[in-house]
């Protein structure tokens, strides 16, 4: 009996020791060496808060409070390193799993990621081999791009390269897999009921994309297909980071309900209908952080069977006598077509045509980044006379637009009334003034002038001037 008690007591002491010893072992003196080696490898300062060795349930090392960067761009709350016991006395030593919790990734990490990824393809065996890396509850915070609740599973090759990767984010609303193919990786992305993490938070009912990832060049997605707001979107997108950061591609958008999309930009309902568009994206910047300042989108568009809210264009002729005639109400239309240009300063709608059973209108509209409106709308009421066309000046904001007869229209109407009397001649004068403006004063338009084109134009002018000087001499020689 006493022998049995001694065994039980001895086992209890061992168990207690296995729990207590990790808190007594002086592992702190290893931290400076670990920080130095990691800093040399990552080319950035590395700090470690604590280091502990545990024996239960399996021997493992716990590292807490890892921070990489002078202003940390990579933080890991807790890392558990579990070695394969059978490899402790052989080469290479094998770490069966590295598990990380509470990972935060900042913007500067992206600039370093391609360089780090380029080092993973070594064919020589590493002195320490990692089989599996698990990341839980990660947060990517890249200025305008934020992705939460990220879980990652990485399987590594004996040489330390990536064998496969599985990524789940936003509570499994988006998933991605990567599989090596030569020096590249094939990429498959699927999503459901997922809000895009960059730009306006568009809700993708369904999204699938496939392509190729080159760690040093970029990501190419030639096949994108999705559903959003009861419509469809298909196209391709390339994201590059070799020499500069680029985002380029095009989409074919069909039958998307535009009202909930516009609601992402403004709290008030301004337009409804079904949108068809063909946006082309071409963004280039020295760094990922500067891409938001290099927005460049061009697209023809058409909205069918919709309503313009807060404006009643059918009252345009009445606005000559009552400046508030256009306020409130709504304008139903059959088609709203035009061309959209987007840059960091705002949105530009050109060649706009609005048609319905009662009116037609054409317009040039600018919307600043602060949602301020400017431009002009010409409204013609059908069924009266081709002369009844009212030029309207647009101002105010998207939420509270102001639309009044332009100064040209008012001056022309006054002149026609004064010379020929009220009624039809008021409209004749207004129309004549509008024709004058079209010849001698334009509407606000977006004009993007490329330096190369300006230089070429100047060179052409200089050459023409030089040729003109040579002409008299040439004529004299001919005689």
Secondary structure, DSSP 4 states (H G I P E B T S, - for coil): -HHHHHHHHHHHHHHHHHHHHHHHS--GGGHHHHHHHHHHHHTS-EE--EEEEE-SSS-EEEEEEEEETTTTSEEEEEEEEEE-GGGTTSSSEEEEEEEEEEEEEETHHHHHHHHHHTTTT--SPPSEEE-EEEEEEEEEEETTEEEEEEEEEEEE-TTS-EEEEEEEETTTTEEEEEEEETTEEEEEEEEEEEE-SSSS--EEEEEEEEEEEETTTEEEEEEEEEEETTEEEEEEEEEE-SSSEEEEEEEEEEEEEHHHHHTTT-SS--EEEEEEE--EEEEEESSGGGGGG---EEEEEEEEEEEEEEE-GGGGGGGGT-TTTTEEEEEEEEEEEEEEEEETTEEEEEEEEEE-SSEEEEEEEEEETT-BEEEEEEEEETTT-TT-EEEEEEEEBSSSEEEEE-HHHHHHHHHHHHHH-SSHHHHHHHHHHHHHHHHH-PPP------HHHHHHHHHHHHHHHHHHHHHHHHHHHH-
